[in-house]
Amino acid sequence: MGRLISLAILVIDILVIIDIVKSNKDTERKVLWIIAVVFLPILGPILWYFIGKDK
């Protein structure tokens, strides 16, 4: 069960990083968001979708 959760978190993180790279933000903000997602694998994607992503 733990492996499945870890795999799901990894997949979500990869999808969020792809979404960040495709966004129209400047490069510095993209790098900061990617660092946030890498170091905060659960909280990072949540913050991206509520704060960082353009509406």
Contacts in CASP RR format, 6 or more apart in sequence:
PFRMAT RR
TARGET T0000
AUTHOR 0000-0000-0000
METHOD contacts of the structure
MODEL  1
MGRLISLAILVIDILVIIDIVKSNKDTERKVLWIIAVVFLPILGPILWYF
IGKDK
9 41 0 8 1.000
9 42 0 8 1.000
10 41 0 8 1.000
12 45 0 8 1.000
13 37 0 8 1.000
13 38 0 8 1.000
13 41 0 8 1.000
13 45 0 8 1.000
16 37 0 8 1.000
16 44 0 8 1.000
16 45 0 8 1.000
16 48 0 8 1.000
16 49 0 8 1.000
17 34 0 8 1.000
17 37 0 8 1.000
17 38 0 8 1.000
19 48 0 8 1.000
19 53 0 8 1.000
20 30 0 8 1.000
20 33 0 8 1.000
20 34 0 8 1.000
20 37 0 8 1.000
20 48 0 8 1.000
21 30 0 8 1.000
21 34 0 8 1.000
23 30 0 8 1.000
23 53 0 8 1.000
23 54 0 8 1.000
24 54 0 8 1.000
25 33 0 8 1.000
25 52 0 8 1.000
25 54 0 8 1.000
33 48 0 8 1.000
33 52 0 8 1.000
36 44 0 8 1.000
36 47 0 8 1.000
36 48 0 8 1.000
37 44 0 8 1.000
37 45 0 8 1.000
37 48 0 8 1.000
40 47 0 8 1.000
END
